[in-house]
Amino acid sequence: MDSHGQDEQRVVWAVVDSDIGPLMLAATREGLVNVVFHATDAVRDRALERLAARLGGEPVEDQDSPLLAEAIRQLRAYFAGERHDFDLPLDWSLISGFNRQVLRELASGVPYGAVVGYGDLAGRVGQPGGAQAVGAAMGANPLPVVVPCHRVVESDGGIGGFGGGLETKRKLLALEGVLPEPLF
């Protein structure tokens, strides 16, 4: 309860346009908790149901929420090519264990314009030979773009998989100068 006897708002969300399509952002008082690609009405509704089930309570749409304002500002600057990293409080409550360890290493250790192999990232967290487990962690990333799973690639030079789709991964890597811009 807050000082007025009201239940504190647990999760706020908004859909914002980006160069890779609509993104749904959700935040708690702890920080940004979820970024969802291709946030059509159906995708958004499924994401909100998952958030309600995992975090309790009904998420509330609030485009002007102070909890989301800085994340929206930084994402817009990133897509405009004006920002190369994110400085946001993150709520890691949707992920735990090995997956959280891998994503934290990715967030802090793979800068803008760089890529890392699945196996190399596994080695960084003390799990050499854990490339497939790293791939699973990337697929479970609740904070894509901000926690840059698009920067994880195959050791043989392949682009690897991506929950947001390979075209989205290519666009993000092109934005960061890792790949050339698509011709069409």
SULMO-V764849 format. One record per residue. N is the residue number from 1. RES is the residue in one small letter. PSI is psi in radians with two decimals (999 if undefined). OMEGA is omega in degrees with one decimal (none if undefined). NEAR is the number of other ideal C-beta (glycine too) atoms within 10 Angstrom. Layout:
{{N | RES | PSI | OMEGA | NEAR} {N | RES | PSI | OMEGA | NEAR}}
This chain:
{{1 | m | 2.50 | 175.3 | 7} {2 | d | -3.06 | -174.8 | 8} {3 | s | -0.24 | 179.0 | 5} {4 | h | 0.16 | 179.6 | 5} {5 | g | 0.21 | 179.7 | 6} {6 | q | 2.58 | 173.6 | 8} {7 | d | 2.36 | 178.8 | 8} {8 | e | 2.43 | 178.9 | 9} {9 | q | 2.18 | -173.7 | 16} {10 | r | -0.84 | -177.8 | 16} {11 | v | 2.26 | 173.2 | 23} {12 | v | 2.67 | -178.6 | 21} {13 | w | 2.82 | 175.5 | 24} {14 | a | 2.69 | 173.0 | 20} {15 | v | 2.26 | 179.9 | 17} {16 | v | 2.56 | 176.1 | 17} {17 | d | 2.58 | 176.4 | 11} {18 | s | 3.03 | 178.2 | 18} {19 | d | -0.25 | 179.4 | 15} {20 | i | 0.33 | 179.5 | 21} {21 | g | 3.14 | -177.5 | 16} {22 | p | 2.36 | 176.7 | 16} {23 | l | 2.33 | 171.9 | 23} {24 | m | 2.24 | 176.4 | 23} {25 | l | 2.42 | 176.1 | 25} {26 | a | 2.51 | -178.6 | 28} {27 | a | 2.68 | 170.4 | 27} {28 | t | -3.13 | 176.5 | 21} {29 | r | -0.38 | 178.6 | 13} {30 | e | -0.54 | -178.8 | 12} {31 | g | -2.98 | 177.4 | 17} {32 | l | 2.24 | -174.9 | 25} {33 | v | -0.40 | -175.6 | 27} {34 | n | 2.43 | 171.2 | 24} {35 | v | 2.23 | -176.2 | 23} {36 | v | 2.18 | 177.0 | 23} {37 | f | 2.77 | 170.3 | 19} {38 | h | 0.91 | -170.3 | 16} {39 | a | 1.11 | 169.5 | 22} {40 | t | 3.00 | -179.9 | 12} {41 | d | -0.79 | -177.3 | 9} {42 | a | -0.78 | 179.3 | 9} {43 | v | -0.78 | 179.1 | 16} {44 | r | -0.81 | -178.0 | 18} {45 | d | -0.72 | 177.7 | 12} {46 | r | -0.72 | 179.0 | 12} {47 | a | -0.72 | 179.3 | 20} {48 | l | -0.65 | 175.9 | 20} {49 | e | -0.74 | 178.8 | 12} {50 | r | -0.74 | 178.6 | 15} {51 | l | -0.76 | 179.0 | 24} {52 | a | -0.74 | -179.8 | 14} {53 | a | -0.70 | -175.7 | 8} {54 | r | -0.64 | -172.3 | 13} {55 | l | -0.18 | -179.1 | 18} {56 | g | 2.64 | 179.9 | 9} {57 | g | 2.92 | 178.8 | 12} {58 | e | 2.17 | 174.4 | 12} {59 | p | 2.55 | -175.5 | 23} {60 | v | 2.24 | 176.6 | 13} {61 | e | 2.25 | 180.0 | 13} {62 | d | 1.48 | -177.9 | 15} {63 | q | -0.50 | -175.7 | 13} {64 | d | 0.21 | -177.8 | 9} {65 | s | 2.31 | 173.9 | 17} {66 | p | -0.46 | 178.8 | 9} {67 | l | -0.44 | -178.6 | 23} {68 | l | -0.35 | -170.5 | 20} {69 | a | -0.83 | -177.1 | 13} {70 | e | -0.66 | 177.1 | 16} {71 | a | -0.75 | 178.8 | 25} {72 | i | -0.78 | 180.0 | 18} {73 | r | -0.81 | -178.2 | 12} {74 | q | -0.65 | 177.3 | 18} {75 | l | -0.73 | 177.6 | 22} {76 | r | -0.73 | 178.3 | 15} {77 | a | -0.65 | 177.1 | 13} {78 | y | -0.87 | -178.7 | 21} {79 | f | -0.40 | 176.0 | 19} {80 | a | -0.02 | -179.3 | 10} {81 | g | 0.24 | -176.4 | 11} {82 | e | -0.15 | -177.3 | 9} {83 | r | 2.36 | -177.8 | 15} {84 | h | -0.17 | 174.5 | 11} {85 | d | 2.90 | -177.3 | 13} {86 | f | 2.44 | 177.9 | 20} {87 | d | 1.36 | -175.1 | 7} {88 | l | 2.54 | 168.8 | 16} {89 | p | 2.35 | -180.0 | 13} {90 | l | 2.43 | 174.3 | 19} {91 | d | 1.92 | -175.5 | 21} {92 | w | 0.23 | -171.4 | 17} {93 | s | -0.24 | 178.8 | 15} {94 | l | -0.01 | -177.0 | 19} {95 | i | 2.55 | -176.6 | 20} {96 | s | 3.11 | 173.2 | 10} {97 | g | -2.44 | -178.4 | 8} {98 | f | -0.75 | -178.6 | 18} {99 | n | -0.76 | 178.8 | 20} {100 | r | -0.74 | 179.4 | 16} {101 | q | -0.80 | -179.9 | 16} {102 | v | -0.79 | -177.7 | 29} {103 | l | -0.63 | 176.7 | 26} {104 | r | -0.71 | 177.1 | 15} {105 | e | -0.74 | 178.2 | 18} {106 | l | -0.82 | -177.5 | 22} {107 | a | -0.66 | -175.7 | 18} {108 | s | -0.37 | -168.8 | 10} {109 | g | -0.01 | 179.8 | 12} {110 | v | 1.70 | -173.4 | 19} {111 | p | 2.92 | 174.7 | 11} {112 | y | 2.35 | 177.0 | 15} {113 | g | 0.02 | 178.9 | 12} {114 | a | 2.78 | 173.3 | 12} {115 | v | 2.85 | 178.1 | 19} {116 | v | 2.56 | 176.3 | 20} {117 | g | 2.69 | 177.5 | 18} {118 | y | -0.82 | -179.3 | 23} {119 | g | -0.69 | 177.9 | 18} {120 | d | -0.73 | 179.1 | 16} {121 | l | -0.66 | 176.2 | 26} {122 | a | -0.75 | 178.3 | 23} {123 | g | -0.64 | 179.9 | 16} {124 | r | -0.48 | 180.0 | 17} {125 | v | 0.31 | 174.5 | 19} {126 | g | 0.36 | -179.7 | 10} {127 | q | 1.06 | 178.6 | 16} {128 | p | 2.46 | -175.8 | 11} {129 | g | 0.05 | -177.1 | 9} {130 | g | 0.53 | -176.6 | 19} {131 | a | -0.73 | -179.8 | 20} {132 | q | -0.66 | 178.1 | 11} {133 | a | -0.62 | 175.9 | 17} {134 | v | -0.72 | 176.5 | 28} {135 | g | -0.73 | 178.0 | 20} {136 | a | -0.68 | 177.9 | 14} {137 | a | -0.69 | 178.8 | 26} {138 | m | -0.72 | 179.4 | 25} {139 | g | -0.41 | -179.4 | 12} {140 | a | 0.03 | -176.0 | 17} {141 | n | 2.01 | 178.7 | 25} {142 | p | -0.08 | -173.7 | 25} {143 | l | 0.86 | -178.3 | 25} {144 | p | 2.77 | -173.2 | 23} {145 | v | -1.02 | -179.9 | 21} {146 | v | -0.80 | 168.7 | 21} {147 | v | 1.77 | -158.9 | 24} {148 | p | 1.23 | 179.1 | 25} {149 | c | -0.28 | 176.0 | 29} {150 | h | -0.26 | -179.7 | 26} {151 | r | 0.05 | 179.7 | 21} {152 | v | 2.17 | -173.7 | 26} {153 | v | 2.99 | 178.7 | 20} {154 | e | 2.60 | -177.6 | 15} {155 | s | -0.39 | -179.5 | 12} {156 | d | 0.14 | 179.0 | 7} {157 | g | -0.10 | 176.7 | 8} {158 | g | 2.73 | -176.6 | 9} {159 | i | -0.44 | -178.7 | 16} {160 | g | -3.06 | -179.5 | 19} {161 | g | 3.07 | 178.5 | 16} {162 | f | 2.23 | -179.4 | 22} {163 | g | -0.48 | 179.1 | 16} {164 | g | 0.03 | -178.5 | 21} {165 | g | 2.59 | -176.1 | 14} {166 | l | -0.59 | 178.5 | 11} {167 | e | -0.67 | 176.8 | 12} {168 | t | -0.76 | 178.5 | 20} {169 | k | -0.77 | 178.4 | 23} {170 | r | -0.75 | 179.8 | 19} {171 | k | -0.73 | 179.3 | 21} {172 | l | -0.74 | 178.8 | 23} {173 | l | -0.60 | 175.9 | 20} {174 | a | -0.73 | 177.5 | 14} {175 | l | -0.66 | -177.8 | 19} {176 | e | 0.03 | 176.9 | 19} {177 | g | 0.17 | -179.8 | 12} {178 | v | -0.64 | 178.2 | 17} {179 | l | 2.70 | 172.4 | 15} {180 | p | 2.71 | 175.3 | 9} {181 | e | 2.44 | 176.4 | 9} {182 | p | 2.50 | 179.6 | 9} {183 | l | -0.52 | 179.5 | 4} {184 | f | 999 | none | 2}}
